[in-house]
Amino acid sequence: MKPIFQSVNCPFCGYPTDICIEASEEDQDYVEDCSNCCNPMHIRVHKDDLQHRVQIFVDADDEQYY
């Protein structure tokens, strides 16, 4: 599968940032800095083989999960 290019909005400043997703791998979980405000964006990628789609979740790296 070829790379997917997606524009996402930074959860801190709202600036659109382009990211490249390698969807051939399993689920991904990583941090990428915003190109505008340099704050860390937490990016999660889920590949759904049954539905033939890729889901991208972006949130602030400092958000807590319960």
PDB file of N, H, CA, C and O in Angstrom:
ATOM      1  N   MET A   1       0.843  -1.181   0.000  1.00  0.00           N
ATOM      2  CA  MET A   1       0.000   0.000   0.000  1.00  0.00           C
ATOM      3  C   MET A   1       0.888   1.243   0.000  1.00  0.00           C
ATOM      4  O   MET A   1       1.888   1.299   0.716  1.00  0.00           O
ATOM      5  N   LYS A   2       0.527   2.215  -0.787  1.00  0.00           N
ATOM      6  H   LYS A   2      -0.285   2.170  -1.369  1.00  0.00           H
ATOM      7  CA  LYS A   2       1.331   3.432  -0.850  1.00  0.00           C
ATOM      8  C   LYS A   2       1.009   4.354   0.323  1.00  0.00           C
ATOM      9  O   LYS A   2      -0.046   4.223   0.943  1.00  0.00           O
ATOM     10  N   PRO A   3       1.908   5.283   0.628  1.00  0.00           N
ATOM     11  CA  PRO A   3       1.705   6.202   1.764  1.00  0.00           C
ATOM     12  C   PRO A   3       0.464   7.074   1.573  1.00  0.00           C
ATOM     13  O   PRO A   3       0.076   7.407   0.452  1.00  0.00           O
ATOM     14  N   ILE A   4      -0.133   7.425   2.685  1.00  0.00           N
ATOM     15  H   ILE A   4       0.181   7.155   3.595  1.00  0.00           H
ATOM     16  CA  ILE A   4      -1.307   8.303   2.697  1.00  0.00           C
ATOM     17  C   ILE A   4      -0.866   9.658   3.234  1.00  0.00           C
ATOM     18  O   ILE A   4      -0.265   9.742   4.304  1.00  0.00           O
ATOM     19  N   PHE A   5      -1.163  10.712   2.494  1.00  0.00           N
ATOM     20  H   PHE A   5      -1.652  10.644   1.624  1.00  0.00           H
ATOM     21  CA  PHE A   5      -0.872  12.071   2.936  1.00  0.00           C
ATOM     22  C   PHE A   5      -2.169  12.686   3.425  1.00  0.00           C
ATOM     23  O   PHE A   5      -3.167  12.703   2.704  1.00  0.00           O
ATOM     24  N   GLN A   6      -2.157  13.197   4.662  1.00  0.00           N
ATOM     25  H   GLN A   6      -1.346  13.184   5.247  1.00  0.00           H
ATOM     26  CA  GLN A   6      -3.365  13.727   5.283  1.00  0.00           C
ATOM     27  C   GLN A   6      -3.047  15.041   5.980  1.00  0.00           C
ATOM     28  O   GLN A   6      -1.980  15.191   6.575  1.00  0.00           O
ATOM     29  N   SER A   7      -3.957  15.977   5.906  1.00  0.00           N
ATOM     30  H   SER A   7      -4.824  15.855   5.423  1.00  0.00           H
ATOM     31  CA  SER A   7      -3.822  17.229   6.634  1.00  0.00           C
ATOM     32  C   SER A   7      -4.640  17.119   7.916  1.00  0.00           C
ATOM     33  O   SER A   7      -5.828  16.800   7.876  1.00  0.00           O
ATOM     34  N   VAL A   8      -3.993  17.385   9.063  1.00  0.00           N
ATOM     35  H   VAL A   8      -3.028  17.644   9.096  1.00  0.00           H
ATOM     36  CA  VAL A   8      -4.667  17.343  10.365  1.00  0.00           C
ATOM     37  C   VAL A   8      -4.488  18.686  11.042  1.00  0.00           C
ATOM     38  O   VAL A   8      -3.518  19.395  10.777  1.00  0.00           O
ATOM     39  N   ASN A   9      -5.413  19.036  11.908  1.00  0.00           N
ATOM     40  H   ASN A   9      -6.202  18.460  12.123  1.00  0.00           H
ATOM     41  CA  ASN A   9      -5.320  20.294  12.657  1.00  0.00           C
ATOM     42  C   ASN A   9      -4.651  20.050  14.001  1.00  0.00           C
ATOM     43  O   ASN A   9      -4.967  19.089  14.703  1.00  0.00           O
ATOM     44  N   CYS A  10      -3.727  20.927  14.345  1.00  0.00           N
ATOM     45  H   CYS A  10      -3.469  21.707  13.775  1.00  0.00           H
ATOM     46  CA  CYS A  10      -3.033  20.849  15.629  1.00  0.00           C
ATOM     47  C   CYS A  10      -4.047  21.060  16.753  1.00  0.00           C
ATOM     48  O   CYS A  10      -4.833  22.006  16.690  1.00  0.00           O
ATOM     49  N   PRO A  11      -4.052  20.200  17.787  1.00  0.00           N
ATOM     50  CA  PRO A  11      -4.983  20.377  18.906  1.00  0.00           C
ATOM     51  C   PRO A  11      -4.659  21.587  19.778  1.00  0.00           C
ATOM     52  O   PRO A  11      -5.486  21.987  20.597  1.00  0.00           O
ATOM     53  N   PHE A  12      -3.484  22.173  19.623  1.00  0.00           N
ATOM     54  H   PHE A  12      -2.812  21.847  18.958  1.00  0.00           H
ATOM     55  CA  PHE A  12      -3.094  23.333  20.411  1.00  0.00           C
ATOM     56  C   PHE A  12      -3.444  24.645  19.725  1.00  0.00           C
ATOM     57  O   PHE A  12      -4.103  25.503  20.313  1.00  0.00           O
ATOM     58  N   CYS A  13      -2.996  24.801  18.463  1.00  0.00           N
ATOM     59  H   CYS A  13      -2.461  24.105  17.986  1.00  0.00           H
ATOM     60  CA  CYS A  13      -3.163  26.090  17.780  1.00  0.00           C
ATOM     61  C   CYS A  13      -4.139  26.030  16.603  1.00  0.00           C
ATOM     62  O   CYS A  13      -4.502  27.073  16.059  1.00  0.00           O
ATOM     63  N   GLY A  14      -4.570  24.835  16.202  1.00  0.00           N
ATOM     64  H   GLY A  14      -4.275  23.988  16.645  1.00  0.00           H
ATOM     65  CA  GLY A  14      -5.523  24.701  15.104  1.00  0.00           C
ATOM     66  C   GLY A  14      -4.909  24.789  13.723  1.00  0.00           C
ATOM     67  O   GLY A  14      -5.623  24.711  12.724  1.00  0.00           O
ATOM     68  N   TYR A  15      -3.589  24.951  13.649  1.00  0.00           N
ATOM     69  H   TYR A  15      -3.009  25.014  14.462  1.00  0.00           H
ATOM     70  CA  TYR A  15      -2.904  25.082  12.361  1.00  0.00           C
ATOM     71  C   TYR A  15      -2.930  23.751  11.611  1.00  0.00           C
ATOM     72  O   TYR A  15      -2.631  22.714  12.202  1.00  0.00           O
ATOM     73  N   PRO A  16      -3.280  23.758  10.323  1.00  0.00           N
ATOM     74  CA  PRO A  16      -3.269  22.506   9.556  1.00  0.00           C
ATOM     75  C   PRO A  16      -1.837  22.040   9.289  1.00  0.00           C
ATOM     76  O   PRO A  16      -0.993  22.816   8.840  1.00  0.00           O
ATOM     77  N   THR A  17      -1.580  20.775   9.569  1.00  0.00           N
ATOM     78  H   THR A  17      -2.266  20.144   9.934  1.00  0.00           H
ATOM     79  CA  THR A  17      -0.266  20.182   9.390  1.00  0.00           C
ATOM     80  C   THR A  17      -0.405  18.942   8.524  1.00  0.00           C
ATOM     81  O   THR A  17      -1.277  18.109   8.771  1.00  0.00           O
ATOM     82  N   ASP A  18       0.444  18.810   7.514  1.00  0.00           N
ATOM     83  H   ASP A  18       1.153  19.486   7.314  1.00  0.00           H
ATOM     84  CA  ASP A  18       0.423  17.630   6.654  1.00  0.00           C
ATOM     85  C   ASP A  18       1.268  16.529   7.275  1.00  0.00           C
ATOM     86  O   ASP A  18       2.398  16.765   7.702  1.00  0.00           O
ATOM     87  N   ILE A  19       0.703  15.307   7.322  1.00  0.00           N
ATOM     88  H   ILE A  19      -0.215  15.115   6.975  1.00  0.00           H
ATOM     89  CA  ILE A  19       1.438  14.152   7.825  1.00  0.00           C
ATOM     90  C   ILE A  19       1.394  13.058   6.771  1.00  0.00           C
ATOM     91  O   ILE A  19       0.497  13.026   5.928  1.00  0.00           O
ATOM     92  N   CYS A  20       2.367  12.166   6.830  1.00  0.00           N
ATOM     93  H   CYS A  20       3.095  12.192   7.515  1.00  0.00           H
ATOM     94  CA  CYS A  20       2.449  11.031   5.911  1.00  0.00           C
ATOM     95  C   CYS A  20       2.294   9.755   6.733  1.00  0.00           C
ATOM     96  O   CYS A  20       3.031   9.537   7.695  1.00  0.00           O
ATOM     97  N   ILE A  21       1.343   8.922   6.358  1.00  0.00           N
ATOM     98  H   ILE A  21       0.744   9.099   5.577  1.00  0.00           H
ATOM     99  CA  ILE A  21       1.045   7.686   7.073  1.00  0.00           C
ATOM    100  C   ILE A  21       1.459   6.496   6.217  1.00  0.00           C
ATOM    101  O   ILE A  21       1.063   6.398   5.056  1.00  0.00           O
ATOM    102  N   GLU A  22       2.248   5.600   6.779  1.00  0.00           N
ATOM    103  H   GLU A  22       2.570   5.680   7.723  1.00  0.00           H
ATOM    104  CA  GLU A  22       2.579   4.335   6.128  1.00  0.00           C
ATOM    105  C   GLU A  22       1.550   3.316   6.600  1.00  0.00           C
ATOM    106  O   GLU A  22       1.712   2.721   7.665  1.00  0.00           O
ATOM    107  N   ALA A  23       0.506   3.110   5.828  1.00  0.00           N
ATOM    108  H   ALA A  23       0.374   3.592   4.962  1.00  0.00           H
ATOM    109  CA  ALA A  23      -0.608   2.265   6.259  1.00  0.00           C
ATOM    110  C   ALA A  23      -0.350   0.774   6.077  1.00  0.00           C
ATOM    111  O   ALA A  23      -1.210  -0.041   6.411  1.00  0.00           O
ATOM    112  N   SER A  24       0.793   0.406   5.564  1.00  0.00           N
ATOM    113  H   SER A  24       1.491   1.068   5.292  1.00  0.00           H
ATOM    114  CA  SER A  24       1.084  -1.011   5.375  1.00  0.00           C
ATOM    115  C   SER A  24       1.438  -1.698   6.695  1.00  0.00           C
ATOM    116  O   SER A  24       1.406  -2.925   6.790  1.00  0.00           O
ATOM    117  N   GLU A  25       1.773  -0.906   7.706  1.00  0.00           N
ATOM    118  H   GLU A  25       1.799   0.091   7.629  1.00  0.00           H
ATOM    119  CA  GLU A  25       2.117  -1.457   9.011  1.00  0.00           C
ATOM    120  C   GLU A  25       0.858  -1.668   9.851  1.00  0.00           C
ATOM    121  O   GLU A  25      -0.250  -1.313   9.447  1.00  0.00           O
ATOM    122  N   GLU A  26       1.056  -2.249  11.017  1.00  0.00           N
ATOM    123  H   GLU A  26       1.956  -2.537  11.345  1.00  0.00           H
ATOM    124  CA  GLU A  26      -0.036  -2.409  11.973  1.00  0.00           C
ATOM    125  C   GLU A  26      -0.384  -1.052  12.576  1.00  0.00           C
ATOM    126  O   GLU A  26       0.095  -0.021  12.105  1.00  0.00           O
ATOM    127  N   ASP A  27      -1.211  -1.051  13.610  1.00  0.00           N
ATOM    128  H   ASP A  27      -1.600  -1.888  13.992  1.00  0.00           H
ATOM    129  CA  ASP A  27      -1.576   0.199  14.280  1.00  0.00           C
ATOM    130  C   ASP A  27      -0.321   0.948  14.724  1.00  0.00           C
ATOM    131  O   ASP A  27       0.681   0.345  15.108  1.00  0.00           O
ATOM    132  N   GLN A  28      -0.402   2.264  14.662  1.00  0.00           N
ATOM    133  H   GLN A  28      -1.216   2.754  14.350  1.00  0.00           H
ATOM    134  CA  GLN A  28       0.736   3.099  15.016  1.00  0.00           C
ATOM    135  C   GLN A  28       0.326   4.080  16.105  1.00  0.00           C
ATOM    136  O   GLN A  28      -0.836   4.479  16.194  1.00  0.00           O
ATOM    137  N   ASP A  29       1.283   4.458  16.920  1.00  0.00           N
ATOM    138  H   ASP A  29       2.226   4.134  16.847  1.00  0.00           H
ATOM    139  CA  ASP A  29       1.065   5.403  18.009  1.00  0.00           C
ATOM    140  C   ASP A  29       2.359   6.187  18.165  1.00  0.00           C
ATOM    141  O   ASP A  29       3.368   5.634  18.604  1.00  0.00           O
ATOM    142  N   TYR A  30       2.343   7.477  17.809  1.00  0.00           N
ATOM    143  H   TYR A  30       1.524   7.926  17.453  1.00  0.00           H
ATOM    144  CA  TYR A  30       3.571   8.255  17.877  1.00  0.00           C
ATOM    145  C   TYR A  30       3.276   9.723  18.124  1.00  0.00           C
ATOM    146  O   TYR A  30       2.120  10.146  18.101  1.00  0.00           O
ATOM    147  N   VAL A  31       4.324  10.495  18.360  1.00  0.00           N
ATOM    148  H   VAL A  31       5.263  10.151  18.379  1.00  0.00           H
ATOM    149  CA  VAL A  31       4.213  11.927  18.629  1.00  0.00           C
ATOM    150  C   VAL A  31       4.952  12.676  17.534  1.00  0.00           C
ATOM    151  O   VAL A  31       6.074  12.325  17.170  1.00  0.00           O
ATOM    152  N   GLU A  32       4.306  13.717  17.012  1.00  0.00           N
ATOM    153  H   GLU A  32       3.394  14.002  17.308  1.00  0.00           H
ATOM    154  CA  GLU A  32       4.923  14.564  15.988  1.00  0.00           C
ATOM    155  C   GLU A  32       4.686  16.019  16.383  1.00  0.00           C
ATOM    156  O   GLU A  32       3.580  16.386  16.782  1.00  0.00           O
ATOM    157  N   ASP A  33       5.709  16.834  16.274  1.00  0.00           N
ATOM    158  H   ASP A  33       6.607  16.536  15.950  1.00  0.00           H
ATOM    159  CA  ASP A  33       5.589  18.244  16.643  1.00  0.00           C
ATOM    160  C   ASP A  33       4.858  19.033  15.569  1.00  0.00           C
ATOM    161  O   ASP A  33       5.046  18.797  14.375  1.00  0.00           O
ATOM    162  N   CYS A  34       4.025  19.968  15.999  1.00  0.00           N
ATOM    163  H   CYS A  34       3.872  20.159  16.969  1.00  0.00           H
ATOM    164  CA  CYS A  34       3.324  20.867  15.092  1.00  0.00           C
ATOM    165  C   CYS A  34       4.361  21.763  14.410  1.00  0.00           C
ATOM    166  O   CYS A  34       5.273  22.268  15.065  1.00  0.00           O
ATOM    167  N   SER A  35       4.223  21.956  13.106  1.00  0.00           N
ATOM    168  H   SER A  35       3.482  21.545  12.574  1.00  0.00           H
ATOM    169  CA  SER A  35       5.178  22.790  12.368  1.00  0.00           C
ATOM    170  C   SER A  35       4.978  24.274  12.656  1.00  0.00           C
ATOM    171  O   SER A  35       5.836  25.083  12.301  1.00  0.00           O
ATOM    172  N   ASN A  36       3.866  24.653  13.290  1.00  0.00           N
ATOM    173  H   ASN A  36       3.169  23.996  13.578  1.00  0.00           H
ATOM    174  CA  ASN A  36       3.587  26.054  13.588  1.00  0.00           C
ATOM    175  C   ASN A  36       3.968  26.424  15.027  1.00  0.00           C
ATOM    176  O   ASN A  36       4.742  27.356  15.242  1.00  0.00           O
ATOM    177  N   CYS A  37       3.427  25.696  16.009  1.00  0.00           N
ATOM    178  H   CYS A  37       2.799  24.938  15.834  1.00  0.00           H
ATOM    179  CA  CYS A  37       3.649  26.063  17.416  1.00  0.00           C
ATOM    180  C   CYS A  37       4.644  25.149  18.136  1.00  0.00           C
ATOM    181  O   CYS A  37       5.003  25.410  19.284  1.00  0.00           O
ATOM    182  N   CYS A  38       5.087  24.090  17.474  1.00  0.00           N
ATOM    183  H   CYS A  38       4.795  23.878  16.541  1.00  0.00           H
ATOM    184  CA  CYS A  38       6.084  23.134  17.995  1.00  0.00           C
ATOM    185  C   CYS A  38       5.610  22.315  19.188  1.00  0.00           C
ATOM    186  O   CYS A  38       6.427  21.656  19.832  1.00  0.00           O
ATOM    187  N   ASN A  39       4.315  22.335  19.505  1.00  0.00           N
ATOM    188  H   ASN A  39       3.652  22.870  18.982  1.00  0.00           H
ATOM    189  CA  ASN A  39       3.796  21.490  20.579  1.00  0.00           C
ATOM    190  C   ASN A  39       3.634  20.056  20.068  1.00  0.00           C
ATOM    191  O   ASN A  39       3.407  19.850  18.876  1.00  0.00           O
ATOM    192  N   PRO A  40       3.750  19.061  20.960  1.00  0.00           N
ATOM    193  CA  PRO A  40       3.662  17.664  20.537  1.00  0.00           C
ATOM    194  C   PRO A  40       2.211  17.218  20.296  1.00  0.00           C
ATOM    195  O   PRO A  40       1.353  17.355  21.168  1.00  0.00           O
ATOM    196  N   MET A  41       1.962  16.688  19.102  1.00  0.00           N
ATOM    197  H   MET A  41       2.659  16.577  18.394  1.00  0.00           H
ATOM    198  CA  MET A  41       0.653  16.126  18.760  1.00  0.00           C
ATOM    199  C   MET A  41       0.749  14.612  18.889  1.00  0.00           C
ATOM    200  O   MET A  41       1.661  13.997  18.337  1.00  0.00           O
ATOM    201  N   HIS A  42      -0.185  14.013  19.613  1.00  0.00           N
ATOM    202  H   HIS A  42      -0.926  14.513  20.061  1.00  0.00           H
ATOM    203  CA  HIS A  42      -0.243  12.561  19.763  1.00  0.00           C
ATOM    204  C   HIS A  42      -1.073  12.026  18.600  1.00  0.00           C
ATOM    205  O   HIS A  42      -2.248  12.365  18.463  1.00  0.00           O
ATOM    206  N   ILE A  43      -0.458  11.189  17.762  1.00  0.00           N
ATOM    207  H   ILE A  43       0.497  10.914  17.873  1.00  0.00           H
ATOM    208  CA  ILE A  43      -1.128  10.663  16.567  1.00  0.00           C
ATOM    209  C   ILE A  43      -1.251   9.153  16.696  1.00  0.00           C
ATOM    210  O   ILE A  43      -0.270   8.449  16.937  1.00  0.00           O
ATOM    211  N   ARG A  44      -2.479   8.674  16.529  1.00  0.00           N
ATOM    212  H   ARG A  44      -3.276   9.246  16.333  1.00  0.00           H
ATOM    213  CA  ARG A  44      -2.741   7.230  16.537  1.00  0.00           C
ATOM    214  C   ARG A  44      -3.349   6.868  15.191  1.00  0.00           C
ATOM    215  O   ARG A  44      -4.232   7.565  14.690  1.00  0.00           O
ATOM    216  N   VAL A  45      -2.872   5.774  14.609  1.00  0.00           N
ATOM    217  H   VAL A  45      -2.154   5.208  15.015  1.00  0.00           H
ATOM    218  CA  VAL A  45      -3.358   5.318  13.309  1.00  0.00           C
ATOM    219  C   VAL A  45      -3.852   3.892  13.470  1.00  0.00           C
ATOM    220  O   VAL A  45      -3.139   3.032  13.986  1.00  0.00           O
ATOM    221  N   HIS A  46      -5.081   3.645  13.024  1.00  0.00           N
ATOM    222  H   HIS A  46      -5.661   4.344  12.605  1.00  0.00           H
ATOM    223  CA  HIS A  46      -5.673   2.305  13.091  1.00  0.00           C
ATOM    224  C   HIS A  46      -6.037   1.869  11.682  1.00  0.00           C
ATOM    225  O   HIS A  46      -6.781   2.553  10.981  1.00  0.00           O
ATOM    226  N   LYS A  47      -5.505   0.727  11.277  1.00  0.00           N
ATOM    227  H   LYS A  47      -4.900   0.172  11.847  1.00  0.00           H
ATOM    228  CA  LYS A  47      -5.818   0.180   9.962  1.00  0.00           C
ATOM    229  C   LYS A  47      -6.910  -0.863  10.126  1.00  0.00           C
ATOM    230  O   LYS A  47      -6.721  -1.862  10.821  1.00  0.00           O
ATOM    231  N   ASP A  48      -8.047  -0.634   9.491  1.00  0.00           N
ATOM    232  H   ASP A  48      -8.200   0.177   8.927  1.00  0.00           H
ATOM    233  CA  ASP A  48      -9.189  -1.542   9.556  1.00  0.00           C
ATOM    234  C   ASP A  48      -9.248  -2.319   8.248  1.00  0.00           C
ATOM    235  O   ASP A  48      -9.768  -1.826   7.247  1.00  0.00           O
ATOM    236  N   ASP A  49      -8.713  -3.536   8.260  1.00  0.00           N
ATOM    237  H   ASP A  49      -8.290  -3.936   9.073  1.00  0.00           H
ATOM    238  CA  ASP A  49      -8.659  -4.351   7.043  1.00  0.00           C
ATOM    239  C   ASP A  49     -10.042  -4.790   6.565  1.00  0.00           C
ATOM    240  O   ASP A  49     -10.271  -4.909   5.362  1.00  0.00           O
ATOM    241  N   LEU A  50     -10.961  -5.029   7.494  1.00  0.00           N
ATOM    242  H   LEU A  50     -10.775  -4.932   8.472  1.00  0.00           H
ATOM    243  CA  LEU A  50     -12.294  -5.477   7.104  1.00  0.00           C
ATOM    244  C   LEU A  50     -13.074  -4.398   6.363  1.00  0.00           C
ATOM    245  O   LEU A  50     -13.793  -4.692   5.408  1.00  0.00           O
ATOM    246  N   GLN A  51     -12.934  -3.156   6.800  1.00  0.00           N
ATOM    247  H   GLN A  51     -12.350  -2.917   7.576  1.00  0.00           H
ATOM    248  CA  GLN A  51     -13.637  -2.043   6.178  1.00  0.00           C
ATOM    249  C   GLN A  51     -12.799  -1.351   5.087  1.00  0.00           C
ATOM    250  O   GLN A  51     -13.288  -0.450   4.406  1.00  0.00           O
ATOM    251  N   HIS A  52     -11.551  -1.772   4.928  1.00  0.00           N
ATOM    252  H   HIS A  52     -11.154  -2.504   5.481  1.00  0.00           H
ATOM    253  CA  HIS A  52     -10.625  -1.182   3.940  1.00  0.00           C
ATOM    254  C   HIS A  52     -10.480   0.318   4.137  1.00  0.00           C
ATOM    255  O   HIS A  52     -10.628   1.102   3.199  1.00  0.00           O
ATOM    256  N   ARG A  53     -10.187   0.702   5.376  1.00  0.00           N
ATOM    257  H   ARG A  53     -10.067   0.065   6.137  1.00  0.00           H
ATOM    258  CA  ARG A  53      -9.995   2.121   5.657  1.00  0.00           C
ATOM    259  C   ARG A  53      -8.949   2.297   6.752  1.00  0.00           C
ATOM    260  O   ARG A  53      -8.615   1.363   7.481  1.00  0.00           O
ATOM    261  N   VAL A  54      -8.449   3.514   6.841  1.00  0.00           N
ATOM    262  H   VAL A  54      -8.720   4.272   6.249  1.00  0.00           H
ATOM    263  CA  VAL A  54      -7.462   3.881   7.849  1.00  0.00           C
ATOM    264  C   VAL A  54      -8.048   5.019   8.672  1.00  0.00           C
ATOM    265  O   VAL A  54      -8.521   6.011   8.117  1.00  0.00           O
ATOM    266  N   GLN A  55      -8.017   4.878   9.997  1.00  0.00           N
ATOM    267  H   GLN A  55      -7.633   4.072  10.448  1.00  0.00           H
ATOM    268  CA  GLN A  55      -8.529   5.913  10.891  1.00  0.00           C
ATOM    269  C   GLN A  55      -7.347   6.616  11.548  1.00  0.00           C
ATOM    270  O   GLN A  55      -6.404   5.971  12.006  1.00  0.00           O
ATOM    271  N   ILE A  56      -7.407   7.959  11.588  1.00  0.00           N
ATOM    272  H   ILE A  56      -8.172   8.483  11.215  1.00  0.00           H
ATOM    273  CA  ILE A  56      -6.355   8.767  12.191  1.00  0.00           C
ATOM    274  C   ILE A  56      -6.961   9.564  13.340  1.00  0.00           C
ATOM    275  O   ILE A  56      -7.958  10.262  13.159  1.00  0.00           O
ATOM    276  N   PHE A  57      -6.353   9.458  14.527  1.00  0.00           N
ATOM    277  H   PHE A  57      -5.543   8.890  14.674  1.00  0.00           H
ATOM    278  CA  PHE A  57      -6.798  10.182  15.708  1.00  0.00           C
ATOM    279  C   PHE A  57      -5.675  11.115  16.142  1.00  0.00           C
ATOM    280  O   PHE A  57      -4.528  10.687  16.277  1.00  0.00           O
ATOM    281  N   VAL A  58      -5.997  12.390  16.362  1.00  0.00           N
ATOM    282  H   VAL A  58      -6.928  12.738  16.252  1.00  0.00           H
ATOM    283  CA  VAL A  58      -4.995  13.379  16.772  1.00  0.00           C
ATOM    284  C   VAL A  58      -5.492  14.062  18.040  1.00  0.00           C
ATOM    285  O   VAL A  58      -6.626  14.537  18.096  1.00  0.00           O
ATOM    286  N   ASP A  59      -4.632  14.107  19.061  1.00  0.00           N
ATOM    287  H   ASP A  59      -3.710  13.721  19.015  1.00  0.00           H
ATOM    288  CA  ASP A  59      -4.979  14.831  20.280  1.00  0.00           C
ATOM    289  C   ASP A  59      -3.711  15.414  20.882  1.00  0.00           C
ATOM    290  O   ASP A  59      -2.603  15.149  20.415  1.00  0.00           O
ATOM    291  N   ALA A  60      -3.891  16.203  21.914  1.00  0.00           N
ATOM    292  H   ALA A  60      -4.791  16.418  22.293  1.00  0.00           H
ATOM    293  CA  ALA A  60      -2.755  16.816  22.599  1.00  0.00           C
ATOM    294  C   ALA A  60      -2.006  15.744  23.376  1.00  0.00           C
ATOM    295  O   ALA A  60      -2.622  14.876  23.994  1.00  0.00           O
ATOM    296  N   ASP A  61      -0.704  15.800  23.348  1.00  0.00           N
ATOM    297  H   ASP A  61      -0.203  16.505  22.846  1.00  0.00           H
ATOM    298  CA  ASP A  61       0.107  14.782  24.021  1.00  0.00           C
ATOM    299  C   ASP A  61      -0.062  14.810  25.526  1.00  0.00           C
ATOM    300  O   ASP A  61       0.201  13.811  26.195  1.00  0.00           O
ATOM    301  N   ASP A  62      -0.500  15.946  26.075  1.00  0.00           N
ATOM    302  H   ASP A  62      -0.714  16.758  25.531  1.00  0.00           H
ATOM    303  CA  ASP A  62      -0.637  16.046  27.530  1.00  0.00           C
ATOM    304  C   ASP A  62      -2.020  15.691  28.037  1.00  0.00           C
ATOM    305  O   ASP A  62      -2.274  15.811  29.235  1.00  0.00           O
ATOM    306  N   GLU A  63      -2.931  15.253  27.163  1.00  0.00           N
ATOM    307  H   GLU A  63      -2.724  15.155  26.189  1.00  0.00           H
ATOM    308  CA  GLU A  63      -4.260  14.837  27.620  1.00  0.00           C
ATOM    309  C   GLU A  63      -4.132  13.501  28.353  1.00  0.00           C
ATOM    310  O   GLU A  63      -3.321  12.650  27.987  1.00  0.00           O
ATOM    311  N   GLN A  64      -4.950  13.335  29.392  1.00  0.00           N
ATOM    312  H   GLN A  64      -5.609  14.026  29.689  1.00  0.00           H
ATOM    313  CA  GLN A  64      -4.894  12.116  30.165  1.00  0.00           C
ATOM    314  C   GLN A  64      -6.082  11.231  29.822  1.00  0.00           C
ATOM    315  O   GLN A  64      -7.181  11.719  29.559  1.00  0.00           O
ATOM    316  N   TYR A  65      -5.849   9.941  29.828  1.00  0.00           N
ATOM    317  H   TYR A  65      -4.956   9.545  30.042  1.00  0.00           H
ATOM    318  CA  TYR A  65      -6.890   8.955  29.532  1.00  0.00           C
ATOM    319  C   TYR A  65      -7.264   8.221  30.807  1.00  0.00           C
ATOM    320  O   TYR A  65      -6.397   7.896  31.619  1.00  0.00           O
ATOM    321  N   TYR A  66      -8.566   7.956  30.988  1.00  0.00           N
ATOM    322  H   TYR A  66      -9.271   8.221  30.329  1.00  0.00           H
ATOM    323  CA  TYR A  66      -9.028   7.253  32.170  1.00  0.00           C
ATOM    324  C   TYR A  66      -9.797   6.020  31.746  1.00  0.00           C
ATOM    325  O   TYR A  66     -10.281   5.272  32.595  1.00  0.00           O
TER     326      TYR A  66
END
